[in-house]
Amino acid sequence: MRREIPFDGPLDLRGTLLPLVRGNGDRTIRVASTEAWWTTRTAHGPATLHLSVEPGRLTAEAWGPGGEDVLERAGRLVGVEPGRQPTAALTRVDHGGIAGLARRRPGIRTLRTEAVVDALIAGILEQKVTGTEAHRVWHGLVRTYDEEAPGPAGSKLGLRLLPAPATLAALPYYAYHPLGLERRRADLIRAVAARAGWFEAIVNLPLPEAYARLLAVPGIGPWTAAEVAVRALGDDDAVSVGDFHMPNLVAWALAGEPRGNDTRMLELLEPYRGRRALVVRLLELGGVRPPAYGPRLAPRRIEGI
């Protein structure tokens, strides 16, 4: 299955898809500058999507029972459907720092995977821990419940699928412990996986209703909801309130203040409302780093407890 999708403006494929990569060695995705492989599950089954990009044209190929599903959403996945703007649009903003970053990275776009459960599981794994810890659990799940991705991505490239929701829901909480996950987050993943269809239906809701459905679930707060929305729902304005690093990054980049909090972060991002997620991505990719004071958030290892 193959489709060619014309689009306007620049597309930085690697920069756009990087939020889906969970650390070095993630076997569910492979991203390069002009091509990418991505694995996921759809209502019709597992799928692999291959994307290649050249100026003005995105070529998509798909394999597996869910191949038609991912092929249909390929343009939305990387934000090239009509009406969506890349970071190049931010070159016209008043703030020189943001405009300069946008000129250097004009093709960053907001994702829309429409894979809500995948995004939720990743977000839950990242709650209140370091990225290294979260990635270790993600890799452990993929490795332990090994399932080859459809097509050449699985047989030739070694890509794999995240375990099916039915598998994750059926596991007792203590099965997650050797992978580095405590009971609270394990139980939340099991609960989400058990209602996978209900969560996946969020993609058909207006964004305010989608956020309301996510936030109504105990254990899913504003940070997790925003992380899901910016990856699975294509929310150009999502801001991850409650993030450990982001307030300091925004305060330093936009106001020269070495430390910030959520209130100050939202105040500084207000002029960019409607495109705040794009601004945050530019800051993350732009190499801006606030001064480091005191110890870093220390990783935990719970497997041996």
C-alpha positions as CSV (number, residue, x, y, z in Angstrom):
1,M,0.0,0.0,0.0
2,R,1.4,3.3,-1.1
3,R,0.3,6.9,-1.2
4,E,2.0,10.2,-2.3
5,I,0.9,13.3,-0.4
6,P,1.8,16.8,-1.7
7,F,2.2,19.6,0.8
8,D,3.3,23.2,1.1
9,G,6.1,24.6,3.1
10,P,9.1,22.9,4.8
11,L,9.0,19.6,6.6
12,D,11.7,18.5,9.1
13,L,10.8,14.9,9.3
14,R,13.3,13.9,11.9
15,G,12.6,16.9,14.1
16,T,8.9,16.4,13.9
17,L,8.9,12.7,14.8
18,L,11.6,12.8,17.5
19,P,9.0,13.1,20.4
20,L,8.0,9.5,19.5
21,V,11.5,8.2,20.0
22,R,11.9,6.8,23.6
23,G,15.6,6.9,24.0
24,N,18.4,5.2,22.2
25,G,17.5,1.8,20.8
26,D,13.8,2.3,20.7
27,R,12.6,-0.6,18.5
28,T,9.2,0.8,17.8
29,I,10.4,3.6,15.5
30,R,13.4,4.6,13.4
31,V,13.9,8.1,12.2
32,A,16.4,9.7,9.8
33,S,16.5,13.1,8.1
34,T,14.4,12.1,5.0
35,E,12.8,8.8,6.0
36,A,11.2,7.1,9.0
37,W,9.7,3.8,10.1
38,W,6.9,3.8,12.7
39,T,5.0,0.9,14.3
40,T,1.6,1.1,16.0
41,R,-1.7,-0.7,16.5
42,T,-5.0,0.4,15.0
43,A,-8.6,-0.8,15.3
44,H,-7.9,-3.2,12.5
45,G,-4.6,-4.6,13.9
46,P,-0.9,-3.8,13.9
47,A,0.7,-1.7,11.2
48,T,4.1,-0.4,10.0
49,L,4.3,3.0,8.3
50,H,7.3,4.0,6.2
51,L,7.6,7.7,5.3
52,S,10.1,9.4,2.9
53,V,10.1,13.1,2.2
54,E,11.4,15.3,-0.6
55,P,10.5,18.9,-1.3
56,G,6.8,19.3,-1.6
57,R,6.0,15.5,-1.4
58,L,5.6,12.9,1.3
59,T,5.6,9.3,0.2
60,A,3.9,6.8,2.6
61,E,3.9,3.0,2.4
62,A,2.2,0.7,4.9
63,W,2.1,-3.0,5.9
64,G,-0.1,-5.1,8.2
65,P,-3.8,-5.4,9.0
66,G,-3.8,-1.8,10.1
67,G,-1.9,-0.6,7.1
68,E,-4.8,1.2,5.5
69,D,-5.5,3.0,8.7
70,V,-2.0,4.4,9.1
71,L,-1.7,5.2,5.4
72,E,-4.9,7.3,5.6
73,R,-3.5,9.3,8.6
74,A,0.1,9.7,7.3
75,G,-0.3,13.4,6.3
76,R,-1.9,14.2,9.7
77,L,0.9,12.3,11.5
78,V,3.5,14.8,10.4
79,G,1.3,17.8,10.3
80,V,1.2,18.5,6.5
81,E,-2.5,18.4,6.0
82,P,-4.2,21.7,4.9
83,G,-4.4,24.4,7.6
84,R,-1.5,23.1,9.7
85,Q,1.6,25.4,9.9
86,P,5.2,24.5,10.5
87,T,7.5,26.5,12.8
88,A,8.4,28.6,9.7
89,A,5.2,30.6,10.6
90,L,6.9,31.7,13.8
91,T,9.6,33.7,11.9
92,R,7.1,36.5,11.8
93,V,6.7,36.8,15.6
94,D,7.9,39.9,17.4
95,H,10.2,38.0,19.8
96,G,13.6,37.9,18.1
97,G,14.8,34.7,19.9
98,I,11.8,32.7,18.8
99,A,12.0,34.1,15.2
100,G,15.6,33.2,15.0
101,L,15.0,29.6,16.2
102,A,12.2,29.3,13.7
103,R,14.5,30.4,10.9
104,R,17.0,27.7,11.8
105,R,14.3,25.0,12.2
106,P,11.5,26.0,9.9
107,G,10.0,22.6,9.2
108,I,9.1,21.4,12.7
109,R,5.4,20.4,12.9
110,T,3.0,19.1,15.5
111,L,2.4,15.4,15.5
112,R,-1.0,13.7,15.3
113,T,-0.4,10.0,15.6
114,E,-4.1,9.2,16.6
115,A,-2.6,6.4,18.7
116,V,-4.0,7.6,22.1
117,V,-3.1,4.5,24.1
118,D,0.5,4.4,22.9
119,A,0.8,8.1,23.9
120,L,-0.9,7.4,27.3
121,I,1.4,4.5,28.1
122,A,4.4,6.6,27.3
123,G,3.1,9.5,29.3
124,I,2.3,7.4,32.3
125,L,5.8,5.8,32.2
126,E,7.3,9.4,32.3
127,Q,5.3,10.6,35.3
128,K,7.6,12.0,38.0
129,V,10.7,10.1,36.8
130,T,13.7,10.8,34.6
131,G,13.5,10.1,30.9
132,T,16.1,7.4,31.3
133,E,13.9,5.5,33.8
134,A,10.8,5.8,31.6
135,H,12.7,4.7,28.5
136,R,14.1,1.7,30.3
137,V,10.6,0.5,31.1
138,W,9.3,1.1,27.5
139,H,12.2,-0.9,26.1
140,G,11.6,-3.6,28.6
141,L,8.0,-4.0,27.6
142,V,8.8,-4.2,24.0
143,R,11.6,-6.6,24.6
144,T,9.8,-8.9,27.0
145,Y,6.6,-9.2,25.0
146,D,8.4,-9.3,21.7
147,E,6.2,-9.0,18.6
148,E,7.6,-8.4,15.2
149,A,6.4,-5.4,13.3
150,P,4.6,-6.1,10.0
151,G,6.6,-5.9,6.7
152,P,10.3,-5.4,6.2
153,A,10.6,-3.2,9.3
154,G,10.2,-6.3,11.4
155,S,12.0,-8.9,9.4
156,K,14.9,-6.8,8.1
157,L,15.2,-3.9,10.5
158,G,14.2,-5.6,13.7
159,L,11.4,-3.2,14.6
160,R,8.8,-4.4,17.1
161,L,5.4,-3.4,18.4
162,L,4.4,-2.2,21.9
163,P,2.5,-5.0,23.6
164,A,-1.2,-5.1,22.7
165,P,-3.6,-3.5,25.2
166,A,-5.2,-6.9,26.0
167,T,-1.7,-8.2,27.0
168,L,-1.0,-5.2,29.2
169,A,-4.4,-5.3,30.9
170,A,-4.1,-9.0,31.7
171,L,-0.7,-8.7,33.4
172,P,-0.8,-8.5,37.2
173,Y,0.8,-5.4,38.6
174,Y,3.8,-7.3,39.9
175,A,4.7,-8.4,36.4
176,Y,5.7,-4.8,35.7
177,H,8.0,-4.6,38.8
178,P,11.0,-6.3,37.2
179,L,10.9,-3.8,34.4
180,G,11.2,-0.9,36.9
181,L,7.6,0.1,37.4
182,E,5.9,0.5,40.8
183,R,2.4,-0.5,41.5
184,R,0.7,2.9,41.1
185,R,1.8,3.4,37.5
186,A,1.4,-0.3,36.6
187,D,-2.2,-0.3,37.8
188,L,-2.9,2.9,35.8
189,I,-1.5,1.3,32.6
190,R,-3.5,-1.8,33.2
191,A,-6.7,0.3,33.7
192,V,-6.0,2.3,30.5
193,A,-5.3,-0.8,28.5
194,A,-8.5,-2.4,29.7
195,R,-10.5,0.5,28.3
196,A,-8.4,1.0,25.2
197,G,-11.3,1.5,22.8
198,W,-12.8,4.2,25.1
199,F,-9.5,6.1,25.1
200,E,-8.9,5.7,21.3
201,A,-12.3,7.3,20.6
202,I,-10.9,10.6,22.0
203,V,-9.4,11.3,18.5
204,N,-12.9,12.0,17.3
205,L,-13.7,14.5,20.0
206,P,-13.1,18.3,19.9
207,L,-10.0,19.1,21.9
208,P,-11.7,20.5,25.0
209,E,-13.8,17.3,25.3
210,A,-10.8,15.1,24.7
211,Y,-8.9,16.9,27.6
212,A,-12.0,16.6,29.8
213,R,-12.2,12.8,29.2
214,L,-8.5,12.4,29.9
215,L,-8.6,14.5,33.1
216,A,-11.6,12.6,34.4
217,V,-9.5,9.5,34.9
218,P,-7.7,9.3,38.3
219,G,-4.0,9.3,37.8
220,I,-4.1,11.4,34.6
221,G,-3.4,15.0,35.3
222,P,-2.7,18.1,33.2
223,W,0.9,17.1,32.4
224,T,-0.1,13.7,31.1
225,A,-3.1,15.0,29.2
226,A,-0.9,17.6,27.4
227,E,1.7,15.0,26.6
228,V,-1.0,12.9,24.9
229,A,-2.6,15.8,23.2
230,V,0.6,17.1,21.6
231,R,1.5,13.7,20.2
232,A,-1.7,11.8,19.5
233,L,-4.2,14.7,19.0
234,G,-2.1,17.3,17.1
235,D,-2.7,20.1,19.6
236,D,-0.5,23.0,18.4
237,D,-1.2,24.8,21.7
238,A,-0.5,22.0,24.3
239,V,1.7,23.0,27.3
240,S,2.8,20.4,29.8
241,V,2.0,22.1,33.0
242,G,3.8,20.4,35.9
243,D,7.0,19.5,33.9
244,F,10.2,19.4,35.9
245,H,12.3,21.2,33.4
246,M,10.1,23.2,31.1
247,P,9.3,26.3,33.3
248,N,13.0,27.0,33.8
249,L,13.7,26.6,30.1
250,V,10.9,28.9,29.1
251,A,11.8,31.5,31.7
252,W,15.4,31.5,30.7
253,A,14.8,31.6,26.9
254,L,12.1,34.2,26.9
255,A,12.9,36.4,29.9
256,G,16.5,35.6,30.8
257,E,15.3,34.4,34.2
258,P,17.2,31.3,35.4
259,R,14.2,29.8,37.2
260,G,10.5,29.8,36.6
261,N,7.3,28.1,37.7
262,D,4.2,27.1,35.8
263,T,2.5,30.4,36.3
264,R,5.5,32.3,34.9
265,M,5.8,29.9,32.1
266,L,2.2,30.3,31.0
267,E,2.5,34.1,31.3
268,L,5.6,34.1,29.0
269,L,4.0,31.8,26.5
270,E,0.7,33.7,26.4
271,P,1.7,35.9,23.3
272,Y,2.0,32.6,21.4
273,R,-1.3,31.2,22.3
274,G,-2.6,28.8,19.6
275,R,1.0,27.8,18.8
276,R,2.6,27.3,22.2
277,A,3.4,23.7,21.5
278,L,5.5,24.7,18.5
279,V,7.3,27.3,20.5
280,V,8.1,24.8,23.2
281,R,9.4,22.3,20.6
282,L,11.7,25.1,19.2
283,L,13.1,25.8,22.6
284,E,13.7,22.1,23.3
285,L,15.5,21.7,19.9
286,G,17.3,25.0,20.0
287,G,20.0,24.2,22.4
288,V,18.8,26.8,25.0
289,R,19.7,25.6,28.5
290,P,19.0,27.4,31.8
291,P,21.9,27.6,34.3
292,A,22.2,24.4,36.4
293,Y,21.9,24.9,40.2
294,G,22.0,22.1,42.7
295,P,21.5,18.3,42.1
296,R,19.6,16.9,39.2
297,L,16.6,14.7,39.6
298,A,18.1,11.4,40.5
299,P,17.0,8.2,38.7
300,R,15.5,5.4,40.8
301,R,15.9,1.7,40.5
302,I,13.0,-0.3,42.0
303,E,13.6,-3.7,40.4
304,G,15.5,-5.0,43.4
305,I,13.1,-3.7,46.0
